[in-house]
């Protein structure tokens, strides 16, 4: 999963680079133009009709939806190469530092493996643990939990051996959670008045 940023402003549009023109060295005519690069956090959804409070007439406005910017999706849609992607990433990270109230980076983490059953950690005999996990159909879940938390080599080997002989249905992948970025509050400058 690629990098993603969010904004409470659905139509946030961050300028990354202006259009670049190549001019003829003698005549000064424009030979080619590379388009500007912008990080657009939303998309138009169609017309919305409202009554203008100023005139009382019906006004047509463009609806907007969004608030998120997915770097990989936008790079594919716009044909950006790795250099442009890196430039957009740097610009958005810098913008997050300049205006944290307007734009934040979204970090993704894989949810930790859950304990297979409540008394799992109390069992010390690998054979009993593997037999119980297999009888409950939780050998795959037990293996994931064991690898991530307990790291007992004998239990991991026994669970892997059991799963190799009697495979369980493929467990669902671990959920990916988006977490809110942690921003430190700036320290207040205290001035003593004498």
VEXSE-700884 format. One record per atom (N, C-alpha, C): x negated, z, y negated; residue in three letters. Coordinates in pm, whole numbers, plus 50000, padded with zeros to 5 digits. Each point is the difference from the previous one (the first is absolute). Layout:
N
XZYAla/...
***
This chain:
194
499155000050116Unk/500855000049884Unk/499105000049877Unk/500334991349907Unk/499174998549882Unk/500295010449894Unk/499324998549889Unk/500185009249887Unk/501344997549934Unk/500575010949947Unk/501274999049930Unk/500005009849883Unk/500674995949892Unk/500165008549884Unk/501485000849967Unk/500405010749930Unk/501395001349960Unk/500075003149852Unk/501144996449942Unk/500245003049860Unk/501475003449984Unk/500295009249911Unk/501405003049975Unk/500634989349913Unk/499184990849950Unk/500484988749921Unk/500094987950091Unk/501234995550030Unk/500194989050094Unk/499324987249954Unk/499914997949871Unk/499434987549949Unk/498575001249951Unk/499275010150044Unk/498625001649954Unk/499214987450033Unk/499234995349902Unk/499234987850015Unk/498625002849941Unk/498985001250086Unk/498665003849956Unk/499124987549996Unk/499444997349883Unk/499104988549984Unk/498665003450064Unk/499564991450091Unk/498725002050067Unk/498944990949938Unk/500384987349978Unk/499074990349942Unk/500794989149930Unk/499524995549887Unk/500624988749930Unk/499694987150073Unk/500734989449966Unk/499714986950057Unk/498594995749956Unk/499314993350089Unk/498644995549970Unk/500004984749988Unk/499524995249887Unk/499954985649976Unk/498564995150009Unk/499844988350061Unk/498704993450003Unk/500104988049907Unk/499104999449902Unk/500044989249901Unk/498854990250020Unk/500274987849962Unk/498974989650005Unk/498915003549900Unk/498724999150039Unk/498935004449912Unk/499854991549872Unk/500454987650003Unk/499834991449882Unk/501274999449917Unk/501134997050065Unk/501264997949926Unk/500765013049975Unk/499785010150082Unk/500735012649985Unk/501374999750063Unk/500354988850064Unk/501294999150067Unk/500045009550120Unk/501215004950028Unk/500165008950116Unk/499964991550127Unk/499045003350087Unk/499844992750126Unk/500845006450110Unk/499965013150006Unk/500775007250102Unk/500395013849948Unk/501035005450062Unk/500465013449962Unk/500245008050126Unk/499435011950003Unk/500315009550109Unk/501055009549945Unk/501085002150075Unk/501115007849945Unk/499625014749977Unk/500795006049911Unk/499835014349974Unk/500375007850126Unk/499505011950010Unk/500315008850113Unk/500715012249945Unk/501185002850054Unk/500815011349957Unk/500515007450122Unk/500135013149987Unk/500615008350105Unk/501425002949955Unk/500964993450065Unk/501405001349961Unk/500715009150100Unk/500615010549949Unk/500625010250084Unk/501484997750027Unk/500524988649967Unk/501424997850024Unk/500344985350005Unk/501274997250022Unk/500464986350006Unk/501424999249944Unk/500314988249949Unk/501324997949941Unk/501054999650110Unk/501175005949974Unk/501075000350099Unk/501234992249958Unk/499964993249887Unk/501164992449955Unk/500575005749871Unk/501034993349953Unk/500595003949873Unk/500895012350012Unk/500005007949895Unk/500925011349987Unk/500704998449866Unk/501305001650002Unk/500784998749876Unk/500415013849953Unk/499675002949873Unk/500375012849941Unk/500644997749863Unk/500735009749954Unk/500574999349866Unk/498975006049905Unk/499604992149903Unk/499005004549903Unk/500605010949911Unk/499345011549990Unk/500505010549911Unk/499854996349852Unk/499174990049971Unk/499774995949862Unk/501104990649949Unk/500384990450086Unk/500954989849955Unk/501355000850070Unk/500075006850113Unk/501235000550078Unk/500214987750086Unk/499074990649995Unk/500114987750080Unk/499285001850133Unk/500344991450095Unk/499345000450130Unk/498624993849987Unk/499005007350044Unk/498614995549997Unk/499524998350143Unk/499254989350025Unk/499464997350133Unk/498545004650002Unk/499705009150091Unk/498625004850017Unk/499534996750140Unk/498704999250014Unk/499424997650132Unk/499835013450070Unk/500525001050123Unk/499815012250078Unk/498595000450056Unk/499535012050024Unk/498645001550050Unk/499975010950105Unk/499234997850104Unk/499885009850107Unk/498545000850039Unk/499575011450043Unk/498615001250042Unk/499485013949982Unk/498785000849952Unk/499375012849982Unk/498805001950091Unk/499774990350092Unk/498865000850091Unk/499204987149994Unk/498695001350022Unk/499114988550004Unk/499195000850129Unk/500194990350089Unk/499294999350127Unk/498924989249987Unk/498755004150000Unk/498884990949975Unk/499944988650101Unk/500125002950129Unk/499884989650101Unk/501124989749989Unk/501225004649977Unk/501144990949987Unk/499844991049879Unk/499605005849887Unk/499844992149878Unk/498814990550011Unk/498945004250066Unk/498844991250017Unk/500384987850084Unk/500785002250103Unk/500444988950085Unk/500944990749923Unk/500925005849924Unk/500974991949925Unk/499334991849890Unk/498935005349940Unk/499344993249888Unk/498724992650039Unk/499615000950126Unk/498794993250045Unk/498725006149946Unk/499995013249982Unk/498815006749947Unk/498945001350109Unk/498744997949963Unk/498905002350093Unk/499585014849993Unk/499015003650080Unk/499565014150007Unk/499465005049867Unk/499354991349922Unk/499475004149871Unk/501125003749903Unk/501044992049997Unk/501135002949911Unk/500725012650047Unk/500175001550132Unk/500635012250052Unk/499215012449957Unk/498674999350010Unk/499175011349961Unk/500135002849850Unk/500104989349920Unk/500155001549856Unk/501355006749968Unk/501084995950067Unk/501325005949979Unk/499985014850040Unk/499375002850113Unk/499925013850050Unk/499275009049899Unk/498874995249948Unk/499255007949900Unk/500835002249874Unk/500694989449956Unk/500795001149876Unk/501155009950017Unk/500694999450115Unk/501125009150020Unk/499525014550017Unk/498875001950069Unk/499465013650012Unk/499635005549863Unk/499404991649916Unk/499645004149865Unk/501265002849918Unk/501024991650016Unk/501265002149927Unk/500665013150041Unk/499915003550129Unk/500555012850048Unk/499325011849931Unk/498714998949975Unk/499275010749931Unk/500385000649852Unk/500224988449939Unk/500344999549859Unk/501445004349973Unk/500914996450091Unk/501435002849978Unk/500635005450128Unk/499635012150043Unk/500535005350126Unk/501515002149998Unk/500605001349884Unk/501455001449992Unk/500704986750024Unk/499274989249993Unk/500594986750012Unk/499694993350134Unk/498865003050060Unk/499594993150123Unk/499195009650087Unk/500325000150130Unk/499275008450095Unk/499694992050126Unk/498875003050059Unk/499634994150128Unk/500795007050111Unk/500454992350098Unk/500715005650114Unk/499015000550116Unk/499805011950054Unk/499085001750112Unk/500805001350128Unk/499534993750106Unk/500695000450129Unk/499175008050098Unk/500665008650074Unk/499335007750104Unk/500814998950128Unk/499345000650114Unk/500704999950128Unk/500435014350031Unk/501255001550037Unk/500525013350031Unk/499235005850119Unk/499705012849997Unk/499265006050111Unk/500855000250127Unk/499305000050115Unk/500705000550129Unk/500735013450013Unk/501234999350047Unk/500815012150017Unk/499675006650133Unk/500185012950005Unk/499795007450124Unk/501054995350102Unk/499584996750124Unk/500934994350098Unk/501165009450036Unk/499735012750016Unk/501055010050025Unk/499505013249943Unk/500905009249973Unk/499625012349926Unk/498905008450063Unk/499915000550132Unk/499005008650064Unk/498754992350044Unk/499824988049951Unk/498874991650041Unk/498665007049980Unk/499805006049885Unk/498715006249968Unk/499695012350086Unk/501005005650066Unk/499785011850083Unk/499464996550138Unk/500204987650044Unk/499564995650133Unk/498514997149998Unk/499255006150094Unk/498554998150004Unk/499544992050121Unk/500804999550107Unk/499614992750121Unk/500314985149981Unk/498984991250000Unk/500234985849977Unk/500964993650101Unk/499885003750130Unk/500864993950101Unk/501475003549977Unk/500275012749971Unk/501385004349973Unk/500544993149876Unk/499164999149898Unk/500414993749875Unk/500334985250023Unk/499174992950075Unk/500234985850026Unk/501254998150085Unk/500185008250103Unk/501204998950084Unk/501265002449918Unk/499975010149914Unk/501165003049917Unk/500274988649901Unk/498944994949937Unk/500154988949905Unk/500594987750069Unk/499514997050121Unk/500514988350074Unk/501455002050041Unk/500365012050046Unk/501375002550044Unk/500984999549882Unk/499545003349880Unk/500864999449882Unk/499994986249934Unk/499124991250050Unk/499884986849938Unk/499295000649865Unk/499145010049985Unk/499325002249872Unk/498484998850010Unk/499524993150104Unk/498554999050017Unk/499344992649883Unk/500634989449951Unk/499464992649886Unk/499975008449874Unk/501075007449977Unk/500085008749883Unk/498985011350011Unk/499855005450124Unk/499025010750022Unk/498584995049977Unk/499724987750044Unk/498674994349981Unk/499704998249851Unk/500964994849924Unk/499794998249856Unk/499765013549933Unk/500795010050035Unk/499845013349941Unk/498665006250039Unk/499644998550127Unk/498755005650050Unk/498804993849928Unk/500004986949985Unk/498894993249933Unk/499875004449854Unk/501135002049935Unk/499995003049858Unk/499775014849969Unk/500425009050092Unk/499985014349966Unk/499085008350089Unk/500184999450129Unk/499285009050090Unk/498644994650042Unk/499934987150025Unk/498754993150038Unk/499355005950126Unk/500825003850099Unk/499455004850127Unk/499734988050089Unk/498734997550030Unk/499594988050074Unk/500654999450137Unk/500105011350072Unk/500574999750134Unk/501494996549997Unk/500735004849900Unk/501434997049987Unk/500184985349961Unk/499194995149908Unk/500094986049957Unk/499734990850118Unk/498955002850077Unk/499674991750117Unk/501145000250101Unk/500565011750028Unk/501095001150097Unk/501254992649952Unk/500325001149872Unk/501164992949946Unk/499794984950003Unk/498804995449966Unk/499704985750004Unk/500104994750142Unk/499495007850096Unk/500074995950141Unk/501464999150047Unk/500815009949961Unk/501425000050038Unk/500724988149939Unk/499734997249875Unk/500664988849932Unk/499554986550056Unk/498744999250046Unk/499524987450059Unk/500744997050130Unk/500305010550079Unk/500714998050126Unk/501504998749984Unk/500575007049905Unk/501454999949975Unk/500254998349851Unk/499924987749949Unk/500184998449855Unk/501425003349956Unk/500085006349885Unk/501295003049938Unk/500364988649906Unk/501264999349962Unk/500334990049898Unk/499175002449875Unk/499644989049933Unk/499185001049880Unk/500695008749895Unk/499355010849955Unk/500645008449898Unk/500084992749867Unk/500935004149919Unk/500124994249866Unk/498745003249922Unk/499564990949914Unk/498815002949920Unk/500265011749906Unk/498945006849967Unk/500115011449908Unk/500534995149867Unk/500915007449941Unk/500544995649871Unk/498935000549892Unk/500134990849907Unk/499094999749887Unk/500755005649880Unk/499435009949939Unk/500665006949890Unk/499304996649869Unk/500794997549899Unk/499434998249866Unk/499995013649933Unk/498895003349941Unk/499895013049935Unk/499844998249851Unk/500495009649927Unk/499854999849855Unk/498555003149966Unk/499414992349909Unk/498635003049960Unk/499935013449928Unk/498905006750017Unk/499825012949935Unk/499214997949872Unk/500625003549889Unk/499334998649871Unk/499735013949946Unk/498815001749955Unk/499645012649938Unk/500505000049856Unk/500575010949959Unk/500445001349862Unk/498765001749913Unk/499954992849887Unk/498845001749912Unk/499985013949940Unk/498815005249987Unk/499875013349941Unk/500304999149851Unk/500695010149951Unk/500315000349858Unk/498795004849922Unk/499804993849887Unk/498905004249914Unk/500475011849918Unk/499325011150012Unk/500375012049927Unk/499045001649883Unk/500575001149881Unk/499185001449880Unk/500325013549936Unk/498985007649975Unk/500195013049933Unk/499994997749850Unk/501025005249935Unk/500064998849854Unk/499475013149941Unk/499024998949913Unk/499385011949941Unk/500435001349857Unk/
***
